[in-house]
Amino acid sequence: MSEALPNRRIEAWKYSDLAAALPDVTLPAGARDGVIARLAGDIASIDVAAGASHLVVERFDADGLDARAADAVVCAGGVLTRVVVQTQGSGVPLSAWRVTLEAGATFRQFIYAEGARLARFETDVMVGGAGAIVDLNGAYLAAAGRHADLTSTVTHAHAGAATRQLVKGAVRAGGRGVFQGKILVAPHAQNTDARQNHHALLLEDGAEVFAKPELEIHADDVACAHGNTVGGLDAMALFYMRSRGLGETDARALLVEAFLTEAVPAFLEEDMRDDILGRIRAWLGRQSDGV
């Protein structure tokens, strides 16, 4: 039996009204919880063997509804790297990944999103072994009429694991960026080391960013912290760039590029990193060889 899609009255979707974005779509019944997984229907299965490495690159650029879901298990000592590239379109790209890590396993993810009518990328990580590492990075850019939502939950269910999360965004007038990040540390997950940071720039009046960072800690021997800032460009930094002979437009573009580049991780292959940086420059109106 089908049901209505979630709207802003649903807490998890309060910043991303899926019912408004897809007024003619209903939610099919499904055994697995999760709106996106039920819309996707088929759920991909990814298993990374002990000590093995696996790379997944996903590109979202189609019009219309594009819902995808995956369940991944990374066995002891394995490494799973996921790169998402979402470029501008008029559709509704949706993604939901659920990842389970065994002892010493690593999950690395980078999401680059330019937004769409409504773009949402959900990541749910269960840390189930000592020495596991979670590295979640993201960069979103939303111009007028574009909506980019990066939502994640990392559950530390075992002692002695680490999470690093850095998401940065830049939004123009009429655009909307959303960050919802939750790190949960279970009572027995002592010696957890978890750091979460989200920072966004409002480039023009009328830009919107909604951020909901969360730490839920039930253990007493941990090192956990989070940071969140939303604001405009630093006036002193802009003045310094202008004093070096740059016009205001070029100075702003360089500052925003430097700001976003911090979130592009070192684990990306050189060609992928160059592609992402080129997309950021193009969005900012800069040439790849400089201003």
C-alpha positions as CSV (number, residue, x, y, z in Angstrom):
1,M,0.0,0.0,0.0
2,S,1.5,3.3,-1.0
3,E,1.7,6.4,1.1
4,A,2.6,10.1,0.8
5,L,6.2,11.3,0.5
6,P,7.6,13.1,3.6
7,N,7.1,16.8,3.8
8,R,8.5,19.5,6.1
9,R,6.5,18.3,9.0
10,I,8.7,15.2,9.2
11,E,11.7,16.1,11.3
12,A,14.3,14.3,9.1
13,W,12.9,16.1,6.0
14,K,12.1,19.5,7.6
15,Y,14.6,21.3,5.3
16,S,13.9,19.2,2.2
17,D,10.3,19.0,1.3
18,L,10.2,15.9,-0.9
19,A,6.4,15.9,-1.3
20,A,6.6,19.3,-2.8
21,A,9.4,18.4,-5.2
22,L,7.6,15.2,-6.4
23,P,3.9,16.1,-6.2
24,D,2.8,13.2,-8.4
25,V,4.9,10.5,-6.7
26,T,3.8,8.3,-3.8
27,L,6.0,6.1,-1.6
28,P,5.8,2.4,-2.4
29,A,5.6,-0.1,0.5
30,G,8.9,-1.8,1.3
31,A,10.5,-4.0,3.9
32,R,13.5,-1.7,4.5
33,D,12.9,1.5,6.3
34,G,14.1,4.6,4.5
35,V,12.3,6.8,2.0
36,I,15.0,6.8,-0.7
37,A,15.6,3.0,-0.5
38,R,11.9,2.4,-1.1
39,L,11.8,4.8,-4.0
40,A,14.9,3.1,-5.5
41,G,13.4,-0.3,-5.3
42,D,16.6,-2.2,-6.1
43,I,19.3,-2.0,-3.4
44,A,22.9,-2.6,-4.6
45,S,25.0,-4.8,-2.4
46,I,28.7,-4.1,-2.0
47,D,31.1,-6.4,-0.1
48,V,34.7,-5.5,0.4
49,A,36.8,-8.5,1.4
50,A,39.3,-8.4,4.2
51,G,42.3,-6.3,3.3
52,A,40.9,-5.4,-0.1
53,S,40.2,-2.0,-1.6
54,H,37.2,-0.9,-3.7
55,L,36.3,2.3,-5.4
56,V,32.8,3.4,-6.4
57,V,32.2,6.5,-8.5
58,E,28.6,7.7,-9.0
59,R,27.5,10.5,-11.2
60,F,24.1,12.1,-11.0
61,D,23.1,14.4,-13.9
62,A,19.8,13.1,-15.2
63,D,16.5,14.9,-15.2
64,G,13.5,13.4,-13.4
65,L,13.6,11.2,-10.3
66,D,16.9,9.3,-9.8
67,A,16.8,7.3,-6.6
68,R,19.6,4.9,-5.7
69,A,20.4,2.9,-2.6
70,A,23.2,0.6,-1.5
71,D,24.2,-1.6,1.4
72,A,27.9,-2.1,1.9
73,V,30.0,-4.2,4.2
74,V,33.7,-3.6,4.6
75,C,35.5,-6.5,6.2
76,A,38.5,-6.3,8.5
77,G,41.3,-4.1,7.1
78,G,39.3,-3.4,3.9
79,V,39.0,0.1,2.3
80,L,35.9,1.3,0.5
81,T,36.1,4.7,-1.3
82,R,33.1,6.4,-2.7
83,V,33.0,9.5,-4.8
84,V,29.7,11.2,-5.8
85,V,29.6,13.9,-8.5
86,Q,26.2,15.6,-8.9
87,T,25.9,18.3,-11.5
88,Q,23.1,20.8,-12.1
89,G,19.9,19.4,-13.5
90,S,16.1,19.9,-13.2
91,G,15.6,16.5,-11.6
92,V,15.5,15.0,-8.1
93,P,18.6,12.9,-7.4
94,L,18.4,10.9,-4.2
95,S,20.9,8.5,-2.7
96,A,21.0,6.4,0.4
97,W,24.0,4.4,1.4
98,R,24.3,2.1,4.5
99,V,27.8,1.0,5.4
100,T,29.0,-1.4,8.0
101,L,32.7,-1.5,9.1
102,E,34.5,-4.3,10.7
103,A,37.7,-4.0,12.8
104,G,40.4,-2.0,11.0
105,A,38.1,-1.2,8.0
106,T,38.0,2.2,6.3
107,F,35.2,4.0,4.6
108,R,36.1,7.2,2.7
109,Q,33.5,9.3,0.9
110,F,33.5,12.6,-1.0
111,I,30.3,14.1,-2.3
112,Y,30.3,17.0,-4.7
113,A,26.8,18.5,-5.2
114,E,25.7,21.4,-7.3
115,G,22.1,20.9,-6.3
116,A,18.9,20.3,-8.3
117,R,15.2,20.8,-7.8
118,L,15.9,18.7,-4.7
119,A,19.1,16.7,-4.3
120,R,19.6,14.6,-1.1
121,F,22.5,12.3,-0.3
122,E,22.1,10.2,2.8
123,T,24.9,8.2,4.4
124,D,24.5,5.9,7.4
125,V,27.6,4.3,8.8
126,M,27.8,1.6,11.5
127,V,31.2,1.4,13.1
128,G,31.4,-2.2,14.4
129,G,35.1,-2.8,15.1
130,A,38.2,-1.4,16.7
131,G,40.5,0.6,14.6
132,A,37.8,1.4,12.0
133,I,38.1,4.8,10.2
134,V,35.3,6.9,8.7
135,D,36.3,9.8,6.5
136,L,33.3,11.8,5.2
137,N,33.9,14.9,3.1
138,G,31.6,17.0,1.0
139,A,31.3,20.2,-1.0
140,Y,28.0,21.7,-2.1
141,L,27.3,24.7,-4.3
142,A,23.7,25.9,-4.8
143,A,22.7,28.6,-7.2
144,A,19.2,30.0,-7.7
145,G,16.5,27.3,-7.8
146,R,19.0,24.6,-6.6
147,H,18.7,22.6,-3.4
148,A,21.6,20.4,-2.1
149,D,21.1,18.3,1.1
150,L,23.9,16.2,2.7
151,T,22.6,14.1,5.5
152,S,24.6,11.6,7.5
153,T,24.6,9.4,10.6
154,V,27.7,7.7,12.0
155,T,27.1,5.2,14.9
156,H,30.2,4.2,16.9
157,A,29.2,0.8,18.3
158,H,32.7,-0.3,19.2
159,A,35.6,1.1,21.1
160,G,38.7,2.5,19.5
161,A,37.5,3.9,16.2
162,A,37.7,7.3,14.5
163,T,35.5,9.6,12.4
164,R,36.5,12.7,10.5
165,Q,33.8,14.8,8.7
166,L,34.3,18.0,6.8
167,V,31.5,19.5,4.7
168,K,31.7,23.0,3.1
169,G,29.2,24.8,1.0
170,A,28.6,28.0,-1.0
171,V,25.2,29.3,-1.8
172,R,23.9,32.1,-4.1
173,A,20.6,34.0,-3.9
174,G,17.7,31.6,-4.3
175,G,19.7,28.5,-3.6
176,R,19.5,26.3,-0.5
177,G,22.1,24.2,1.2
178,V,21.3,21.6,3.9
179,F,23.7,19.8,6.2
180,Q,22.4,17.3,8.8
181,G,25.1,15.3,10.5
182,K,24.8,13.1,13.5
183,I,27.6,11.2,15.3
184,L,26.4,8.7,18.0
185,V,28.8,7.1,20.4
186,A,27.4,4.1,22.2
187,P,28.1,3.6,26.0
188,H,30.7,0.9,25.4
189,A,32.4,2.7,22.5
190,Q,35.2,4.1,24.7
191,N,38.3,5.8,23.1
192,T,36.2,7.0,20.2
193,D,37.8,9.9,18.3
194,A,35.2,11.8,16.3
195,R,35.4,15.3,14.7
196,Q,32.6,16.9,12.7
197,N,32.8,20.2,10.9
198,H,30.4,22.1,8.6
199,H,31.1,25.5,7.2
200,A,29.1,27.4,4.6
201,L,29.2,30.8,2.8
202,L,26.2,32.8,1.9
203,L,27.4,34.6,-1.2
204,E,24.4,36.8,-1.8
205,D,21.3,38.1,0.0
206,G,18.5,35.5,-0.4
207,A,20.8,32.5,0.0
208,E,19.8,29.9,2.5
209,V,21.7,27.3,4.6
210,F,20.2,25.0,7.2
211,A,22.6,23.1,9.4
212,K,21.9,20.6,12.1
213,P,25.2,19.1,13.4
214,E,24.7,16.6,16.3
215,L,26.9,14.7,18.8
216,E,25.2,12.2,21.0
217,I,27.7,10.7,23.4
218,H,27.0,8.0,25.9
219,A,30.7,7.1,26.7
220,D,32.9,9.0,29.1
221,D,36.4,8.3,27.6
222,V,36.2,9.9,24.2
223,A,37.6,12.8,22.2
224,C,34.7,14.3,20.2
225,A,34.0,17.7,18.9
226,H,32.0,19.5,16.2
227,G,32.0,22.9,14.6
228,N,29.5,24.8,12.5
229,T,29.6,28.3,10.9
230,V,27.4,30.0,8.3
231,G,28.2,33.5,7.1
232,G,29.7,35.7,4.4
233,L,33.2,36.1,3.1
234,D,35.8,37.5,5.5
235,A,35.9,41.3,4.9
236,M,39.6,41.6,5.9
237,A,40.6,38.8,3.5
238,L,38.6,40.4,0.7
239,F,40.3,43.7,1.4
240,Y,43.7,42.1,1.3
241,M,43.0,40.5,-2.0
242,R,41.7,43.8,-3.4
243,S,44.9,45.5,-2.1
244,R,46.9,43.2,-4.3
245,G,45.3,44.5,-7.4
246,L,42.4,42.0,-7.9
247,G,38.9,43.2,-8.9
248,E,36.2,42.4,-6.4
249,T,34.6,39.7,-8.5
250,D,37.9,37.9,-9.0
251,A,38.9,38.3,-5.4
252,R,35.6,36.8,-4.2
253,A,35.9,33.9,-6.6
254,L,39.5,33.1,-5.4
255,L,38.4,33.2,-1.7
256,V,35.4,31.0,-2.3
257,E,37.6,28.5,-4.2
258,A,40.2,28.3,-1.5
259,F,37.4,27.9,1.1
260,L,35.8,25.0,-0.8
261,T,39.1,23.3,-1.8
262,E,39.7,22.5,1.9
263,A,36.9,20.0,1.7
264,V,38.3,18.2,-1.3
265,P,40.2,15.3,0.2
266,A,43.7,14.1,-0.5
267,F,42.6,10.5,-1.1
268,L,41.1,11.5,-4.5
269,E,43.1,10.4,-7.5
270,E,44.7,13.3,-9.3
271,D,42.4,13.2,-12.3
272,M,39.3,13.2,-10.1
273,R,40.6,16.0,-7.9
274,D,41.4,18.1,-11.0
275,D,37.8,17.4,-12.3
276,I,36.3,18.5,-9.0
277,L,38.4,21.7,-8.8
278,G,37.6,22.5,-12.4
279,R,33.9,22.2,-11.7
280,I,34.2,24.5,-8.7
281,R,36.1,27.1,-10.8
282,A,33.4,26.8,-13.6
283,W,30.6,27.4,-11.0
284,L,32.5,30.4,-9.8
285,G,33.0,31.7,-13.3
286,R,36.8,31.3,-13.2
287,Q,39.1,29.8,-15.9
288,S,41.0,26.7,-14.9
289,D,44.3,28.3,-15.5
290,G,43.6,31.2,-13.1
291,V,41.9,34.6,-13.2
